[in-house]
Amino acid sequence: DQSQLLEIPAITYRFRSVDSGTPRVEFYTALPVFDSLKPGYQAANEYLKNEEVNYLPDLSLLEDIEYTTDESPLYEQISASIMGQDERYLCLSINQSSYNGGNVGSHLKYVTFDLATGQEVSPRDLLDLTDEEITEIALEWISSSEFASLLEYDTFKLQDQYVYQDGKVCCIWVTYYSTPRGWSHYIP
């Protein structure tokens, strides 16, 4: 039995704190940088760099806002982590969160890269199934789970919210009826 070891490149994290010029407003980024010439890692580096550039706000919008010292600091941040990795694919989660004096906002998305080509891949690519077939599998699982009653109030839509881990695709569905809930189901 000849097992292949997975070659994982060195990873450093790029941390960035941006001075907003306004007290009590903070902007942070914490994103991995992959030290590899493989197209997939290079594509991931470029993707994360673009995410960082697109996420940082126009600081001129803050010039006329007044804050008192007893307010909680406002912040925006973006970070990424590796969700799954094997010899063919790299899956990242990207979390954008903010606090603007009210609710804490958060947006989580996933992206998977083919390491050989650098192309982003979708569940359709990984499973060789159509959107309809993937949706049917997910709905079948939801219908037979504790989440079945939520289908009355929220609809499952395949929106490329998936994670690639251990050679499997995990579809994710988050519903906000009553309270935020979510489920994940591996599709082999």
URDA-V442867 format. One record per residue. N is the residue number from 1. SS is DSSP state (H for helix, E for strand, C for the rest). PSI is psi as a letter, one per 20 degrees, with the letter a starting at -180 (none if undefined). D_FIRST is the distance of its C-alpha to the first C-alpha in Angstrom with 1 decimal. Layout:
<<N;SS;PSI;D_FIRST> <N;SS;PSI;D_FIRST>>
This chain:
<<1;C;o;0.0> <2;C;o;3.8> <3;C;p;6.2> <4;C;p;9.7> <5;C;q;12.6> <6;C;p;15.7> <7;C;o;18.6> <8;C;p;21.6> <9;C;r;25.0> <10;E;q;27.7> <11;E;p;29.9> <12;E;r;33.6> <13;E;p;36.0> <14;E;o;39.3> <15;E;p;42.0> <16;E;p;45.4> <17;E;p;48.6> <18;E;p;51.4> <19;E;o;55.0> <20;C;i;56.8> <21;C;i;60.2> <22;C;p;61.1> <23;C;q;60.8> <24;C;j;58.6> <25;E;p;56.5> <26;E;q;53.0> <27;E;p;50.1> <28;E;q;46.6> <29;E;q;43.3> <30;E;n;39.9> <31;E;p;37.3> <32;E;q;34.0> <33;E;p;33.8> <34;E;p;30.5> <35;E;m;30.3> <36;C;q;28.4> <37;C;i;29.5> <38;C;p;27.2> <39;H;h;29.6> <40;H;g;28.4> <41;H;h;29.0> <42;H;g;32.3> <43;H;h;33.3> <44;H;g;32.6> <45;H;g;34.8> <46;H;g;37.6> <47;H;g;37.5> <48;H;h;37.8> <49;H;g;40.6> <50;H;h;42.5> <51;H;g;42.1> <52;H;g;43.6> <53;H;g;46.5> <54;H;h;47.2> <55;H;h;47.2> <56;C;p;49.6> <57;C;r;53.1> <58;C;o;56.3> <59;H;i;57.8> <60;H;h;61.3> <61;H;i;61.2> <62;H;i;61.4> <63;C;h;64.6> <64;C;j;67.1> <65;C;p;65.3> <66;C;p;66.8> <67;C;q;64.9> <68;C;q;66.3> <69;C;i;64.7> <70;C;i;64.2> <71;C;q;61.8> <72;C;q;58.1> <73;C;q;56.5> <74;E;q;55.3> <75;E;q;51.9> <76;E;p;49.4> <77;E;q;45.8> <78;E;p;42.6> <79;E;r;39.1> <80;E;q;35.5> <81;E;r;32.1> <82;E;p;28.5> <83;E;h;27.7> <84;E;q;24.3> <85;E;p;22.0> <86;C;a;18.8> <87;C;i;17.8> <88;C;h;20.5> <89;E;q;23.3> <90;E;p;25.4> <91;E;p;27.7> <92;E;q;30.8> <93;E;p;33.5> <94;E;p;37.0> <95;E;p;39.6> <96;E;p;43.3> <97;E;q;45.7> <98;E;q;49.4> <99;E;p;52.4> <100;C;k;55.8> <101;C;i;58.0> <102;C;d;57.2> <103;C;q;53.9> <104;E;p;50.6> <105;E;q;49.0> <106;E;p;45.3> <107;E;p;43.3> <108;E;p;39.5> <109;E;r;37.6> <110;E;q;34.1> <111;E;p;32.8> <112;E;p;29.5> <113;E;q;28.7> <114;E;p;26.4> <115;C;h;25.1> <116;C;h;25.1> <117;C;h;28.7> <118;C;j;30.3> <119;C;q;31.7> <120;E;q;32.3> <121;E;q;30.6> <122;C;r;32.0> <123;H;h;30.7> <124;H;g;31.8> <125;H;g;29.5> <126;H;h;26.5> <127;H;i;27.1> <128;C;l;28.8> <129;C;q;31.7> <130;C;r;35.4> <131;H;g;37.2> <132;H;g;38.9> <133;H;g;35.7> <134;H;g;34.3> <135;H;g;37.7> <136;H;g;37.9> <137;H;g;34.6> <138;H;g;35.8> <139;H;h;39.3> <140;H;g;38.0> <141;H;g;36.1> <142;H;g;39.1> <143;H;h;41.4> <144;C;j;39.5> <145;C;a;39.2> <146;C;i;41.7> <147;C;j;42.4> <148;H;g;43.9> <149;H;h;47.5> <150;H;i;46.9> <151;H;i;46.7> <152;H;h;50.5> <153;C;i;51.0> <154;C;q;48.1> <155;C;p;46.2> <156;C;p;42.5> <157;C;p;42.1> <158;C;o;38.9> <159;C;k;39.5> <160;C;k;36.1> <161;C;n;35.8> <162;E;r;32.1> <163;E;p;29.1> <164;E;o;25.7> <165;E;p;23.1> <166;C;k;19.5> <167;C;j;19.5> <168;E;q;22.7> <169;E;p;26.4> <170;E;o;28.8> <171;E;q;32.4> <172;E;p;35.1> <173;E;p;38.6> <174;E;p;41.3> <175;E;q;44.7> <176;C;k;47.8> <177;C;p;50.0> <178;C;f;51.6> <179;C;q;49.0> <180;C;p;45.9> <181;E;q;43.0> <182;E;r;39.6> <183;E;r;36.6> <184;E;q;33.1> <185;E;p;31.1> <186;E;p;27.5> <187;E;o;27.3> <188;C;none;23.8>>
